[in-house]
Amino acid sequence: QVHVVETGGGLVQPGGSLTLSCTASGSINRINTMGWYRQAPGNERELVAIKSNDGYTNYADSVKGRFTISRDLAKNTVSLRMNSLKSEDTALYYCNTNLQTPNFQWGTYWGQGTQVTVSS
């Protein structure tokens, strides 16, 4: 019933930029948070950036000053603008959202992931 879909991943050279986008759709009453996580081989999944409806925003230290998260509350979308990309940013990026369905149940949902590869 709930669909979370990411787009925008790909191959980019070091120093380049990419923009990831995510849309949550389906049986949604309201959304609390939307954010981005990533997982590189051998690493745990880590928070990249998150944004709540009340304005709270948090970034991982490794991406501060380079990445920007934004949301369109009306469209249930979240984007991640990634600048000055480094090889260390290479990972599978996941969209995450905490939302309430029409039956007033809260739950956390994940997208399928989109690959970002930073390489020359």
N, C-alpha and C positions, 0 to 999 in steps of 0.2 A: 504493500500500500504506500509506503514511503520510499521515494527514490532519491538518491544522492549521487550526482554525477559530476566528475571533474573533467576539465579539458585544459589544454594549453601546454602540456608537457612536451619535451623534445630534447634535441641535441643542440647545445649552445657552446660557443667558445668561452674560455675564461675572460672575465670582464664584461661579458654580454648580459643581456636582459631577457627575461621571460615573464609572462603574465599567466597565472593560473586562475581559472574560474570554476566555480562550483554552484550548482543549483539544487536545492531541495524542493521536491514536488510530491504531490499525492495527497494523502489524507493528513493534513496538517492544520492544527488549530492555531498554534503560535510557536515561535522559536525563541529559545533563550540565548544560546551561544552558537556561533559558527566559527570554525577555525581550521587550521592546517597543522597536520603532523607529518613527519617523514621518518623513513626507516631505510638505512643503508645496510648492506650486507654485513652481518656480524654485530650489528648494533641493535639496541632496543629502539622501539618507536618513541620518538621524542616530539614534544610540542614545538612548533615553529612560531605560530602566532594565533591568537584567539581574540575574539571581539564579542562582547555581550550586548544585549539590548539597552542596558543602562549606561553604556559608554565605556565600560571597562575594556582596556586593551592591554595585551601582554605579548612580548616578543622574547624568543630565546636570545640569550646574550650573543650568540654566534651570528645572528642576523640583524641585530639592531643597527640602524643607520643604513641598511642596504635593502631590507624588505619592507613593504608597506601593505597592511591588510585593510580592506574596505568592505563595507556591506551595503546592500540595498535591501532595507527591511521590507519594502513592499513587494519585492520580487523574490524574496527568500534566496538571495545569492550572496556569495562572498568571493572576493578576488584577492590574489596575492601577487603584488608587483615585486619582482625580484631583480635587483640591479647588482652590478659588480659581482657577478657570480664567480664562485671559486670551485675548484675540483671537489672540495669538501662538502659542497652543497649537493653533490650527486646522490640521489636517493629516490625511492618511491614515495611520492607525496600523496597523502590522504586528506580528503575533506571530512570534517567531523561536525556534527550538529547535535545539540540537545534540544528536543522539541516535544510538544504536547500534541497528541492526536485528538480527533473530535470526541473521543470517549474520555478525555481528560487524563489520559495516562501519559506520563513523561517517560521518555526513552532517549537513548543515544544511538545515533546512526552514522555509518561510515560509507564513504564512497569506495569505488573499486580500486582507486589509486591511479596516478599518472606518473610516468617515469620522467625524471629530469636528469639529464646527463651533461656534465660540464667537462669538456675535453677539447684539446686542440688537435 
